[in-house]
């Protein structure tokens, strides 16, 4: 990485760095940088973390159709 690349990376916000990293691959698009989680600060001080409803990939069981490879 050149000095100019370091200077550019240092000037970027964490959100900008994340977006840049997730959209840099040749076949990537804007949806790759979409948020995958939501956070909520609770009154008791705890932070609730949920998978975003808009996340393209979600954890959990995968529903398979008949004929799909296992």
CHARMM-style PDB file with segment names, atoms N, HN, CA, C and O in Angstrom:
ATOM      1  N   UNK     1       0.860  -1.179   0.000  1.00  0.00      PROA
ATOM      2  CA  UNK     1       0.000   0.000   0.000  1.00  0.00      PROA
ATOM      3  C   UNK     1       0.901   1.235   0.000  1.00  0.00      PROA
ATOM      4  O   UNK     1       1.855   1.310   0.774  1.00  0.00      PROA
ATOM      5  N   UNK     2       0.606   2.175  -0.845  1.00  0.00      PROA
ATOM      6  HN  UNK     2      -0.169   2.114  -1.474  1.00  0.00      PROA
ATOM      7  CA  UNK     2       1.436   3.373  -0.959  1.00  0.00      PROA
ATOM      8  C   UNK     2       1.096   4.366   0.154  1.00  0.00      PROA
ATOM      9  O   UNK     2       0.109   4.197   0.871  1.00  0.00      PROA
ATOM     10  N   UNK     3       1.913   5.386   0.285  1.00  0.00      PROA
ATOM     11  HN  UNK     3       2.715   5.523  -0.298  1.00  0.00      PROA
ATOM     12  CA  UNK     3       1.679   6.441   1.273  1.00  0.00      PROA
ATOM     13  C   UNK     3       0.356   7.142   1.002  1.00  0.00      PROA
ATOM     14  O   UNK     3      -0.371   7.480   1.936  1.00  0.00      PROA
ATOM     15  N   UNK     4       0.039   7.362  -0.277  1.00  0.00      PROA
ATOM     16  HN  UNK     4       0.629   7.087  -1.036  1.00  0.00      PROA
ATOM     17  CA  UNK     4      -1.234   8.003  -0.632  1.00  0.00      PROA
ATOM     18  C   UNK     4      -2.413   7.137  -0.204  1.00  0.00      PROA
ATOM     19  O   UNK     4      -3.421   7.655   0.275  1.00  0.00      PROA
ATOM     20  N   UNK     5      -2.294   5.809  -0.374  1.00  0.00      PROA
ATOM     21  HN  UNK     5      -1.475   5.387  -0.763  1.00  0.00      PROA
ATOM     22  CA  UNK     5      -3.358   4.899   0.046  1.00  0.00      PROA
ATOM     23  C   UNK     5      -3.561   4.973   1.550  1.00  0.00      PROA
ATOM     24  O   UNK     5      -4.699   4.979   2.021  1.00  0.00      PROA
ATOM     25  N   UNK     6      -2.474   5.031   2.310  1.00  0.00      PROA
ATOM     26  HN  UNK     6      -1.550   5.026   1.928  1.00  0.00      PROA
ATOM     27  CA  UNK     6      -2.577   5.130   3.770  1.00  0.00      PROA
ATOM     28  C   UNK     6      -3.242   6.442   4.171  1.00  0.00      PROA
ATOM     29  O   UNK     6      -4.086   6.459   5.067  1.00  0.00      PROA
ATOM     30  N   UNK     7      -2.871   7.535   3.518  1.00  0.00      PROA
ATOM     31  HN  UNK     7      -2.186   7.520   2.790  1.00  0.00      PROA
ATOM     32  CA  UNK     7      -3.450   8.840   3.843  1.00  0.00      PROA
ATOM     33  C   UNK     7      -4.939   8.838   3.540  1.00  0.00      PROA
ATOM     34  O   UNK     7      -5.730   9.374   4.317  1.00  0.00      PROA
ATOM     35  N   UNK     8      -5.331   8.238   2.415  1.00  0.00      PROA
ATOM     36  HN  UNK     8      -4.688   7.803   1.785  1.00  0.00      PROA
ATOM     37  CA  UNK     8      -6.749   8.163   2.049  1.00  0.00      PROA
ATOM     38  C   UNK     8      -7.517   7.309   3.059  1.00  0.00      PROA
ATOM     39  O   UNK     8      -8.611   7.686   3.479  1.00  0.00      PROA
ATOM     40  N   UNK     9      -6.957   6.166   3.451  1.00  0.00      PROA
ATOM     41  HN  UNK     9      -6.069   5.859   3.110  1.00  0.00      PROA
ATOM     42  CA  UNK     9      -7.621   5.276   4.410  1.00  0.00      PROA
ATOM     43  C   UNK     9      -7.758   5.955   5.763  1.00  0.00      PROA
ATOM     44  O   UNK     9      -8.780   5.789   6.430  1.00  0.00      PROA
ATOM     45  N   UNK    10      -6.750   6.718   6.185  1.00  0.00      PROA
ATOM     46  HN  UNK    10      -5.921   6.853   5.644  1.00  0.00      PROA
ATOM     47  CA  UNK    10      -6.805   7.408   7.470  1.00  0.00      PROA
ATOM     48  C   UNK    10      -7.875   8.490   7.488  1.00  0.00      PROA
ATOM     49  O   UNK    10      -8.418   8.802   8.548  1.00  0.00      PROA
ATOM     50  N   UNK    11      -8.187   9.069   6.325  1.00  0.00      PROA
ATOM     51  HN  UNK    11      -7.746   8.816   5.464  1.00  0.00      PROA
ATOM     52  CA  UNK    11      -9.175  10.141   6.248  1.00  0.00      PROA
ATOM     53  C   UNK    11     -10.605   9.609   6.197  1.00  0.00      PROA
ATOM     54  O   UNK    11     -11.552  10.381   6.340  1.00  0.00      PROA
ATOM     55  N   UNK    12     -10.774   8.311   5.997  1.00  0.00      PROA
ATOM     56  HN  UNK    12     -10.004   7.683   5.880  1.00  0.00      PROA
ATOM     57  CA  UNK    12     -12.106   7.722   5.871  1.00  0.00      PROA
ATOM     58  C   UNK    12     -12.678   7.372   7.246  1.00  0.00      PROA
ATOM     59  O   UNK    12     -11.949   7.002   8.167  1.00  0.00      PROA
ATOM     60  N   UNK    13     -13.995   7.501   7.358  1.00  0.00      PROA
ATOM     61  HN  UNK    13     -14.587   7.802   6.610  1.00  0.00      PROA
ATOM     62  CA  UNK    13     -14.667   7.094   8.586  1.00  0.00      PROA
ATOM     63  C   UNK    13     -14.728   5.566   8.624  1.00  0.00      PROA
ATOM     64  O   UNK    13     -14.544   4.927   7.588  1.00  0.00      PROA
ATOM     65  N   UNK    14     -14.981   4.967   9.786  1.00  0.00      PROA
ATOM     66  HN  UNK    14     -15.131   5.486  10.627  1.00  0.00      PROA
ATOM     67  CA  UNK    14     -15.126   3.505   9.842  1.00  0.00      PROA
ATOM     68  C   UNK    14     -16.209   2.982   8.896  1.00  0.00      PROA
ATOM     69  O   UNK    14     -16.027   1.932   8.281  1.00  0.00      PROA
ATOM     70  N   UNK    15     -17.321   3.689   8.770  1.00  0.00      PROA
ATOM     71  HN  UNK    15     -17.469   4.542   9.270  1.00  0.00      PROA
ATOM     72  CA  UNK    15     -18.384   3.268   7.852  1.00  0.00      PROA
ATOM     73  C   UNK    15     -17.907   3.326   6.400  1.00  0.00      PROA
ATOM     74  O   UNK    15     -18.217   2.439   5.605  1.00  0.00      PROA
ATOM     75  N   UNK    16     -17.151   4.377   6.057  1.00  0.00      PROA
ATOM     76  HN  UNK    16     -16.899   5.097   6.703  1.00  0.00      PROA
ATOM     77  CA  UNK    16     -16.613   4.493   4.700  1.00  0.00      PROA
ATOM     78  C   UNK    16     -15.607   3.379   4.409  1.00  0.00      PROA
ATOM     79  O   UNK    16     -15.583   2.830   3.307  1.00  0.00      PROA
ATOM     80  N   UNK    17     -14.779   3.049   5.401  1.00  0.00      PROA
ATOM     81  HN  UNK    17     -14.799   3.495   6.296  1.00  0.00      PROA
ATOM     82  CA  UNK    17     -13.803   1.969   5.228  1.00  0.00      PROA
ATOM     83  C   UNK    17     -14.517   0.639   5.015  1.00  0.00      PROA
ATOM     84  O   UNK    17     -14.113  -0.149   4.160  1.00  0.00      PROA
ATOM     85  N   UNK    18     -15.573   0.383   5.782  1.00  0.00      PROA
ATOM     86  HN  UNK    18     -15.901   1.023   6.477  1.00  0.00      PROA
ATOM     87  CA  UNK    18     -16.341  -0.852   5.642  1.00  0.00      PROA
ATOM     88  C   UNK    18     -16.951  -0.931   4.243  1.00  0.00      PROA
ATOM     89  O   UNK    18     -16.856  -1.963   3.578  1.00  0.00      PROA
ATOM     90  N   UNK    19     -17.574   0.154   3.801  1.00  0.00      PROA
ATOM     91  HN  UNK    19     -17.651   0.992   4.341  1.00  0.00      PROA
ATOM     92  CA  UNK    19     -18.191   0.194   2.474  1.00  0.00      PROA
ATOM     93  C   UNK    19     -17.149  -0.049   1.396  1.00  0.00      PROA
ATOM     94  O   UNK    19     -17.378  -0.830   0.473  1.00  0.00      PROA
ATOM     95  N   UNK    20     -16.013   0.612   1.508  1.00  0.00      PROA
ATOM     96  HN  UNK    20     -15.828   1.247   2.258  1.00  0.00      PROA
ATOM     97  CA  UNK    20     -14.943   0.463   0.525  1.00  0.00      PROA
ATOM     98  C   UNK    20     -14.457  -0.975   0.464  1.00  0.00      PROA
ATOM     99  O   UNK    20     -14.254  -1.516  -0.623  1.00  0.00      PROA
ATOM    100  N   UNK    21     -14.270  -1.594   1.612  1.00  0.00      PROA
ATOM    101  HN  UNK    21     -14.434  -1.154   2.495  1.00  0.00      PROA
ATOM    102  CA  UNK    21     -13.780  -2.967   1.655  1.00  0.00      PROA
ATOM    103  C   UNK    21     -14.797  -3.940   1.052  1.00  0.00      PROA
ATOM    104  O   UNK    21     -14.417  -4.855   0.322  1.00  0.00      PROA
ATOM    105  N   UNK    22     -16.077  -3.751   1.350  1.00  0.00      PROA
ATOM    106  HN  UNK    22     -16.385  -3.008   1.943  1.00  0.00      PROA
ATOM    107  CA  UNK    22     -17.100  -4.696   0.898  1.00  0.00      PROA
ATOM    108  C   UNK    22     -17.506  -4.502  -0.557  1.00  0.00      PROA
ATOM    109  O   UNK    22     -18.134  -5.388  -1.137  1.00  0.00      PROA
ATOM    110  N   UNK    23     -17.166  -3.374  -1.158  1.00  0.00      PROA
ATOM    111  HN  UNK    23     -16.656  -2.654  -0.687  1.00  0.00      PROA
ATOM    112  CA  UNK    23     -17.524  -3.152  -2.562  1.00  0.00      PROA
ATOM    113  C   UNK    23     -16.303  -3.158  -3.487  1.00  0.00      PROA
ATOM    114  O   UNK    23     -16.424  -2.847  -4.672  1.00  0.00      PROA
ATOM    115  N   UNK    24     -15.155  -3.502  -2.965  1.00  0.00      PROA
ATOM    116  HN  UNK    24     -15.056  -3.755  -2.003  1.00  0.00      PROA
ATOM    117  CA  UNK    24     -13.914  -3.479  -3.750  1.00  0.00      PROA
ATOM    118  C   UNK    24     -13.769  -4.702  -4.667  1.00  0.00      PROA
ATOM    119  O   UNK    24     -13.115  -4.603  -5.705  1.00  0.00      PROA
ATOM    120  N   UNK    25     -14.347  -5.827  -4.321  1.00  0.00      PROA
ATOM    121  HN  UNK    25     -14.878  -5.907  -3.477  1.00  0.00      PROA
ATOM    122  CA  UNK    25     -14.197  -7.050  -5.123  1.00  0.00      PROA
ATOM    123  C   UNK    25     -14.807  -6.856  -6.505  1.00  0.00      PROA
ATOM    124  O   UNK    25     -15.763  -6.095  -6.653  1.00  0.00      PROA
ATOM    125  N   UNK    26     -14.271  -7.530  -7.518  1.00  0.00      PROA
ATOM    126  HN  UNK    26     -13.494  -8.148  -7.397  1.00  0.00      PROA
ATOM    127  CA  UNK    26     -14.735  -7.324  -8.894  1.00  0.00      PROA
ATOM    128  C   UNK    26     -16.234  -7.548  -9.109  1.00  0.00      PROA
ATOM    129  O   UNK    26     -16.851  -6.803  -9.870  1.00  0.00      PROA
ATOM    130  N   UNK    27     -16.828  -8.533  -8.473  1.00  0.00      PROA
ATOM    131  HN  UNK    27     -16.326  -9.138  -7.854  1.00  0.00      PROA
ATOM    132  CA  UNK    27     -18.248  -8.818  -8.706  1.00  0.00      PROA
ATOM    133  C   UNK    27     -19.157  -8.265  -7.610  1.00  0.00      PROA
ATOM    134  O   UNK    27     -20.331  -8.630  -7.541  1.00  0.00      PROA
ATOM    135  N   UNK    28     -18.639  -7.402  -6.768  1.00  0.00      PROA
ATOM    136  HN  UNK    28     -17.686  -7.105  -6.825  1.00  0.00      PROA
ATOM    137  CA  UNK    28     -19.446  -6.853  -5.676  1.00  0.00      PROA
ATOM    138  C   UNK    28     -20.347  -5.726  -6.178  1.00  0.00      PROA
ATOM    139  O   UNK    28     -20.110  -5.145  -7.237  1.00  0.00      PROA
ATOM    140  N   UNK    29     -21.384  -5.431  -5.394  1.00  0.00      PROA
ATOM    141  HN  UNK    29     -21.576  -5.903  -4.533  1.00  0.00      PROA
ATOM    142  CA  UNK    29     -22.248  -4.294  -5.704  1.00  0.00      PROA
ATOM    143  C   UNK    29     -22.671  -3.641  -4.384  1.00  0.00      PROA
ATOM    144  O   UNK    29     -22.241  -4.061  -3.309  1.00  0.00      PROA
ATOM    145  N   UNK    30     -23.495  -2.636  -4.475  1.00  0.00      PROA
ATOM    146  HN  UNK    30     -23.844  -2.295  -5.348  1.00  0.00      PROA
ATOM    147  CA  UNK    30     -23.896  -1.871  -3.286  1.00  0.00      PROA
ATOM    148  C   UNK    30     -24.570  -2.741  -2.226  1.00  0.00      PROA
ATOM    149  O   UNK    30     -24.436  -2.472  -1.033  1.00  0.00      PROA
ATOM    150  N   UNK    31     -25.289  -3.775  -2.646  1.00  0.00      PROA
ATOM    151  HN  UNK    31     -25.398  -3.993  -3.615  1.00  0.00      PROA
ATOM    152  CA  UNK    31     -25.992  -4.613  -1.661  1.00  0.00      PROA
ATOM    153  C   UNK    31     -25.014  -5.357  -0.756  1.00  0.00      PROA
ATOM    154  O   UNK    31     -25.378  -5.741   0.355  1.00  0.00      PROA
ATOM    155  N   UNK    32     -23.781  -5.566  -1.211  1.00  0.00      PROA
ATOM    156  HN  UNK    32     -23.485  -5.254  -2.114  1.00  0.00      PROA
ATOM    157  CA  UNK    32     -22.787  -6.230  -0.380  1.00  0.00      PROA
ATOM    158  C   UNK    32     -22.410  -5.392   0.839  1.00  0.00      PROA
ATOM    159  O   UNK    32     -21.967  -5.933   1.852  1.00  0.00      PROA
ATOM    160  N   UNK    33     -22.582  -4.089   0.744  1.00  0.00      PROA
ATOM    161  HN  UNK    33     -22.941  -3.650  -0.080  1.00  0.00      PROA
ATOM    162  CA  UNK    33     -22.233  -3.200   1.849  1.00  0.00      PROA
ATOM    163  C   UNK    33     -23.438  -2.859   2.725  1.00  0.00      PROA
ATOM    164  O   UNK    33     -23.313  -2.082   3.672  1.00  0.00      PROA
ATOM    165  N   UNK    34     -24.596  -3.429   2.422  1.00  0.00      PROA
ATOM    166  HN  UNK    34     -24.698  -4.060   1.653  1.00  0.00      PROA
ATOM    167  CA  UNK    34     -25.799  -3.150   3.216  1.00  0.00      PROA
ATOM    168  C   UNK    34     -25.607  -3.664   4.642  1.00  0.00      PROA
ATOM    169  O   UNK    34     -24.990  -4.710   4.846  1.00  0.00      PROA
ATOM    170  N   UNK    35     -26.133  -2.934   5.628  1.00  0.00      PROA
ATOM    171  HN  UNK    35     -26.634  -2.085   5.462  1.00  0.00      PROA
ATOM    172  CA  UNK    35     -26.007  -3.383   7.014  1.00  0.00      PROA
ATOM    173  C   UNK    35     -26.634  -4.767   7.205  1.00  0.00      PROA
ATOM    174  O   UNK    35     -27.688  -5.068   6.646  1.00  0.00      PROA
ATOM    175  N   UNK    36     -25.968  -5.596   8.000  1.00  0.00      PROA
ATOM    176  HN  UNK    36     -25.112  -5.351   8.454  1.00  0.00      PROA
ATOM    177  CA  UNK    36     -26.461  -6.946   8.259  1.00  0.00      PROA
ATOM    178  C   UNK    36     -27.027  -7.092   9.667  1.00  0.00      PROA
ATOM    179  O   UNK    36     -27.692  -8.081   9.974  1.00  0.00      PROA
ATOM    180  N   UNK    37     -26.765  -6.115  10.512  1.00  0.00      PROA
ATOM    181  HN  UNK    37     -26.225  -5.311  10.263  1.00  0.00      PROA
ATOM    182  CA  UNK    37     -27.292  -6.156  11.879  1.00  0.00      PROA
ATOM    183  C   UNK    37     -27.899  -4.808  12.253  1.00  0.00      PROA
ATOM    184  O   UNK    37     -27.604  -3.785  11.635  1.00  0.00      PROA
ATOM    185  N   UNK    38     -28.745  -4.827  13.266  1.00  0.00      PROA
ATOM    186  HN  UNK    38     -28.984  -5.658  13.768  1.00  0.00      PROA
ATOM    187  CA  UNK    38     -29.242  -3.589  13.873  1.00  0.00      PROA
ATOM    188  C   UNK    38     -28.904  -3.662  15.355  1.00  0.00      PROA
ATOM    189  O   UNK    38     -28.871  -4.745  15.939  1.00  0.00      PROA
ATOM    190  N   UNK    39     -28.656  -2.519  15.955  1.00  0.00      PROA
ATOM    191  HN  UNK    39     -28.684  -1.639  15.481  1.00  0.00      PROA
ATOM    192  CA  UNK    39     -28.379  -2.476  17.391  1.00  0.00      PROA
ATOM    193  C   UNK    39     -29.349  -1.519  18.057  1.00  0.00      PROA
ATOM    194  O   UNK    39     -29.805  -0.544  17.460  1.00  0.00      PROA
ATOM    195  N   UNK    40     -29.646  -1.820  19.293  1.00  0.00      PROA
ATOM    196  HN  UNK    40     -29.276  -2.612  19.778  1.00  0.00      PROA
ATOM    197  CA  UNK    40     -30.561  -0.981  20.079  1.00  0.00      PROA
ATOM    198  C   UNK    40     -30.025  -0.906  21.499  1.00  0.00      PROA
ATOM    199  O   UNK    40     -29.789  -1.934  22.134  1.00  0.00      PROA
ATOM    200  N   UNK    41     -29.835   0.307  21.995  1.00  0.00      PROA
ATOM    201  HN  UNK    41     -30.027   1.142  21.479  1.00  0.00      PROA
ATOM    202  CA  UNK    41     -29.388   0.494  23.371  1.00  0.00      PROA
ATOM    203  C   UNK    41     -30.605   0.419  24.275  1.00  0.00      PROA
ATOM    204  O   UNK    41     -31.528   1.220  24.129  1.00  0.00      PROA
ATOM    205  N   UNK    42     -30.627  -0.513  25.193  1.00  0.00      PROA
ATOM    206  HN  UNK    42     -29.877  -1.164  25.312  1.00  0.00      PROA
ATOM    207  CA  UNK    42     -31.763  -0.718  26.082  1.00  0.00      PROA
ATOM    208  C   UNK    42     -31.650   0.196  27.301  1.00  0.00      PROA
ATOM    209  O   UNK    42     -30.545   0.600  27.663  1.00  0.00      PROA
ATOM    210  N   UNK    43     -32.781   0.531  27.943  1.00  0.00      PROA
ATOM    211  HN  UNK    43     -33.679   0.203  27.648  1.00  0.00      PROA
ATOM    212  CA  UNK    43     -32.757   1.406  29.127  1.00  0.00      PROA
ATOM    213  C   UNK    43     -31.890   0.851  30.262  1.00  0.00      PROA
ATOM    214  O   UNK    43     -31.342   1.618  31.054  1.00  0.00      PROA
ATOM    215  N   UNK    44     -31.764  -0.478  30.341  1.00  0.00      PROA
ATOM    216  HN  UNK    44     -32.209  -1.100  29.698  1.00  0.00      PROA
ATOM    217  CA  UNK    44     -30.961  -1.071  31.417  1.00  0.00      PROA
ATOM    218  C   UNK    44     -29.463  -1.061  31.106  1.00  0.00      PROA
ATOM    219  O   UNK    44     -28.663  -1.585  31.881  1.00  0.00      PROA
ATOM    220  N   UNK    45     -29.085  -0.462  29.967  1.00  0.00      PROA
ATOM    221  HN  UNK    45     -29.735  -0.037  29.338  1.00  0.00      PROA
ATOM    222  CA  UNK    45     -27.683  -0.351  29.594  1.00  0.00      PROA
ATOM    223  C   UNK    45     -27.202  -1.455  28.667  1.00  0.00      PROA
ATOM    224  O   UNK    45     -26.102  -1.364  28.122  1.00  0.00      PROA
ATOM    225  N   UNK    46     -28.004  -2.494  28.479  1.00  0.00      PROA
ATOM    226  HN  UNK    46     -28.898  -2.568  28.922  1.00  0.00      PROA
ATOM    227  CA  UNK    46     -27.624  -3.587  27.587  1.00  0.00      PROA
ATOM    228  C   UNK    46     -27.823  -3.152  26.135  1.00  0.00      PROA
ATOM    229  O   UNK    46     -28.656  -2.295  25.841  1.00  0.00      PROA
ATOM    230  N   UNK    47     -27.058  -3.746  25.247  1.00  0.00      PROA
ATOM    231  HN  UNK    47     -26.381  -4.442  25.487  1.00  0.00      PROA
ATOM    232  CA  UNK    47     -27.208  -3.487  23.827  1.00  0.00      PROA
ATOM    233  C   UNK    47     -27.803  -4.722  23.168  1.00  0.00      PROA
ATOM    234  O   UNK    47     -27.252  -5.817  23.280  1.00  0.00      PROA
ATOM    235  N   UNK    48     -28.922  -4.548  22.483  1.00  0.00      PROA
ATOM    236  HN  UNK    48     -29.369  -3.658  22.392  1.00  0.00      PROA
ATOM    237  CA  UNK    48     -29.562  -5.649  21.766  1.00  0.00      PROA
ATOM    238  C   UNK    48     -29.054  -5.622  20.328  1.00  0.00      PROA
ATOM    239  O   UNK    48     -29.050  -4.573  19.683  1.00  0.00      PROA
ATOM    240  N   UNK    49     -28.626  -6.782  19.831  1.00  0.00      PROA
ATOM    241  HN  UNK    49     -28.630  -7.633  20.355  1.00  0.00      PROA
ATOM    242  CA  UNK    49     -28.119  -6.919  18.468  1.00  0.00      PROA
ATOM    243  C   UNK    49     -28.999  -7.924  17.743  1.00  0.00      PROA
ATOM    244  O   UNK    49     -29.157  -9.057  18.199  1.00  0.00      PROA
ATOM    245  N   UNK    50     -29.571  -7.519  16.618  1.00  0.00      PROA
ATOM    246  HN  UNK    50     -29.443  -6.599  16.247  1.00  0.00      PROA
ATOM    247  CA  UNK    50     -30.426  -8.386  15.818  1.00  0.00      PROA
ATOM    248  C   UNK    50     -29.932  -8.415  14.382  1.00  0.00      PROA
ATOM    249  O   UNK    50     -29.290  -7.476  13.912  1.00  0.00      PROA
ATOM    250  N   UNK    51     -30.240  -9.507  13.691  1.00  0.00      PROA
ATOM    251  HN  UNK    51     -30.762 -10.270  14.073  1.00  0.00      PROA
ATOM    252  CA  UNK    51     -29.972  -9.577  12.263  1.00  0.00      PROA
ATOM    253  C   UNK    51     -30.987  -8.661  11.587  1.00  0.00      PROA
ATOM    254  O   UNK    51     -32.182  -8.741  11.871  1.00  0.00      PROA
ATOM    255  N   UNK    52     -30.521  -7.800  10.706  1.00  0.00      PROA
ATOM    256  HN  UNK    52     -29.550  -7.735  10.475  1.00  0.00      PROA
ATOM    257  CA  UNK    52     -31.400  -6.853  10.018  1.00  0.00      PROA
ATOM    258  C   UNK    52     -32.401  -7.599   9.137  1.00  0.00      PROA
ATOM    259  O   UNK    52     -32.064  -8.606   8.514  1.00  0.00      PROA
ATOM    260  N   UNK    53     -33.625  -7.097   9.094  1.00  0.00      PROA
ATOM    261  HN  UNK    53     -33.898  -6.279   9.601  1.00  0.00      PROA
ATOM    262  CA  UNK    53     -34.651  -7.698   8.234  1.00  0.00      PROA
ATOM    263  C   UNK    53     -34.235  -7.671   6.769  1.00  0.00      PROA
ATOM    264  O   UNK    53     -34.669  -8.513   5.982  1.00  0.00      PROA
ATOM    265  N   UNK    54     -33.409  -6.722   6.409  1.00  0.00      PROA
ATOM    266  HN  UNK    54     -33.057  -6.038   7.048  1.00  0.00      PROA
ATOM    267  CA  UNK    54     -32.988  -6.566   5.015  1.00  0.00      PROA
ATOM    268  C   UNK    54     -31.735  -7.365   4.668  1.00  0.00      PROA
ATOM    269  O   UNK    54     -31.285  -7.333   3.522  1.00  0.00      PROA
ATOM    270  N   UNK    55     -31.164  -8.081   5.639  1.00  0.00      PROA
ATOM    271  HN  UNK    55     -31.529  -8.107   6.569  1.00  0.00      PROA
ATOM    272  CA  UNK    55     -29.937  -8.842   5.382  1.00  0.00      PROA
ATOM    273  C   UNK    55     -30.196  -9.935   4.349  1.00  0.00      PROA
ATOM    274  O   UNK    55     -31.157 -10.695   4.470  1.00  0.00      PROA
ATOM    275  N   UNK    56     -29.342 -10.009   3.341  1.00  0.00      PROA
ATOM    276  HN  UNK    56     -28.561  -9.391   3.243  1.00  0.00      PROA
ATOM    277  CA  UNK    56     -29.510 -11.000   2.276  1.00  0.00      PROA
ATOM    278  C   UNK    56     -29.251 -12.412   2.792  1.00  0.00      PROA
ATOM    279  O   UNK    56     -29.875 -13.367   2.329  1.00  0.00      PROA
ATOM    280  N   UNK    57     -28.351 -12.545   3.733  1.00  0.00      PROA
ATOM    281  HN  UNK    57     -27.844 -11.769   4.110  1.00  0.00      PROA
ATOM    282  CA  UNK    57     -28.015 -13.842   4.295  1.00  0.00      PROA
ATOM    283  C   UNK    57     -28.317 -13.785   5.782  1.00  0.00      PROA
ATOM    284  O   UNK    57     -27.889 -12.865   6.479  1.00  0.00      PROA
ATOM    285  N   UNK    58     -29.062 -14.781   6.264  1.00  0.00      PROA
ATOM    286  HN  UNK    58     -29.410 -15.528   5.698  1.00  0.00      PROA
ATOM    287  CA  UNK    58     -29.454 -14.801   7.661  1.00  0.00      PROA
ATOM    288  C   UNK    58     -28.997 -16.109   8.289  1.00  0.00      PROA
ATOM    289  O   UNK    58     -29.006 -17.146   7.627  1.00  0.00      PROA
ATOM    290  N   UNK    59     -28.595 -16.076   9.562  1.00  0.00      PROA
ATOM    291  HN  UNK    59     -28.588 -15.233  10.100  1.00  0.00      PROA
ATOM    292  CA  UNK    59     -28.191 -17.315  10.225  1.00  0.00      PROA
ATOM    293  C   UNK    59     -29.405 -18.202  10.485  1.00  0.00      PROA
ATOM    294  O   UNK    59     -30.541 -17.729  10.515  1.00  0.00      PROA
ATOM    295  N   UNK    60     -29.151 -19.464  10.666  1.00  0.00      PROA
ATOM    296  HN  UNK    60     -28.228 -19.848  10.642  1.00  0.00      PROA
ATOM    297  CA  UNK    60     -30.231 -20.388  11.001  1.00  0.00      PROA
ATOM    298  C   UNK    60     -30.344 -21.513  10.006  1.00  0.00      PROA
ATOM    299  O   UNK    60     -29.493 -21.683   9.132  1.00  0.00      PROA
ATOM    300  N   UNK    61     -31.392 -22.269  10.147  1.00  0.00      PROA
ATOM    301  HN  UNK    61     -32.083 -22.131  10.857  1.00  0.00      PROA
ATOM    302  CA  UNK    61     -31.615 -23.420   9.272  1.00  0.00      PROA
ATOM    303  C   UNK    61     -31.883 -22.971   7.848  1.00  0.00      PROA
ATOM    304  O   UNK    61     -32.490 -21.928   7.610  1.00  0.00      PROA
ATOM    305  N   UNK    62     -31.425 -23.767   6.922  1.00  0.00      PROA
ATOM    306  HN  UNK    62     -30.931 -24.615   7.116  1.00  0.00      PROA
ATOM    307  CA  UNK    62     -31.647 -23.508   5.509  1.00  0.00      PROA
ATOM    308  C   UNK    62     -32.748 -24.429   5.035  1.00  0.00      PROA
ATOM    309  O   UNK    62     -32.676 -25.644   5.218  1.00  0.00      PROA
ATOM    310  N   UNK    63     -33.772 -23.846   4.422  1.00  0.00      PROA
ATOM    311  HN  UNK    63     -33.830 -22.859   4.273  1.00  0.00      PROA
ATOM    312  CA  UNK    63     -34.847 -24.640   3.854  1.00  0.00      PROA
ATOM    313  C   UNK    63     -34.379 -25.142   2.497  1.00  0.00      PROA
ATOM    314  O   UNK    63     -33.995 -24.347   1.639  1.00  0.00      PROA
ATOM    315  N   UNK    64     -34.408 -26.435   2.301  1.00  0.00      PROA
ATOM    316  HN  UNK    64     -34.720 -27.080   2.998  1.00  0.00      PROA
ATOM    317  CA  UNK    64     -33.962 -27.016   1.035  1.00  0.00      PROA
ATOM    318  C   UNK    64     -35.166 -27.502   0.261  1.00  0.00      PROA
ATOM    319  O   UNK    64     -36.127 -28.021   0.829  1.00  0.00      PROA
ATOM    320  N   UNK    65     -35.099 -27.325  -1.029  1.00  0.00      PROA
ATOM    321  HN  UNK    65     -34.319 -26.903  -1.490  1.00  0.00      PROA
ATOM    322  CA  UNK    65     -36.134 -27.833  -1.926  1.00  0.00      PROA
ATOM    323  C   UNK    65     -35.793 -29.254  -2.342  1.00  0.00      PROA
ATOM    324  O   UNK    65     -34.622 -29.634  -2.336  1.00  0.00      PROA
ATOM    325  N   UNK    66     -36.779 -30.032  -2.697  1.00  0.00      PROA
ATOM    326  HN  UNK    66     -37.730 -29.723  -2.701  1.00  0.00      PROA
ATOM    327  CA  UNK    66     -36.526 -31.391  -3.179  1.00  0.00      PROA
ATOM    328  C   UNK    66     -35.589 -31.326  -4.379  1.00  0.00      PROA
ATOM    329  O   UNK    66     -35.778 -30.521  -5.291  1.00  0.00      PROA
ATOM    330  N   UNK    67     -34.592 -32.174  -4.361  1.00  0.00      PROA
ATOM    331  HN  UNK    67     -34.439 -32.827  -3.621  1.00  0.00      PROA
ATOM    332  CA  UNK    67     -33.645 -32.213  -5.467  1.00  0.00      PROA
ATOM    333  C   UNK    67     -32.409 -31.340  -5.264  1.00  0.00      PROA
ATOM    334  O   UNK    67     -31.451 -31.449  -6.028  1.00  0.00      PROA
ATOM    335  N   UNK    68     -32.414 -30.464  -4.231  1.00  0.00      PROA
ATOM    336  HN  UNK    68     -33.193 -30.375  -3.610  1.00  0.00      PROA
ATOM    337  CA  UNK    68     -31.235 -29.650  -3.948  1.00  0.00      PROA
ATOM    338  C   UNK    68     -30.146 -30.531  -3.354  1.00  0.00      PROA
ATOM    339  O   UNK    68     -30.446 -31.457  -2.600  1.00  0.00      PROA
ATOM    340  N   UNK    69     -28.887 -30.260  -3.682  1.00  0.00      PROA
ATOM    341  HN  UNK    69     -28.643 -29.508  -4.295  1.00  0.00      PROA
ATOM    342  CA  UNK    69     -27.803 -31.034  -3.067  1.00  0.00      PROA
ATOM    343  C   UNK    69     -27.759 -30.752  -1.562  1.00  0.00      PROA
ATOM    344  O   UNK    69     -28.100 -29.654  -1.121  1.00  0.00      PROA
ATOM    345  N   UNK    70     -27.350 -31.721  -0.802  1.00  0.00      PROA
ATOM    346  HN  UNK    70     -27.073 -32.612  -1.160  1.00  0.00      PROA
ATOM    347  CA  UNK    70     -27.319 -31.590   0.670  1.00  0.00      PROA
ATOM    348  C   UNK    70     -26.217 -30.705   1.127  1.00  0.00      PROA
ATOM    349  OT1 UNK    70     -26.054 -30.492   2.328  1.00  0.00      PROA
TER     350      UNK     70
END
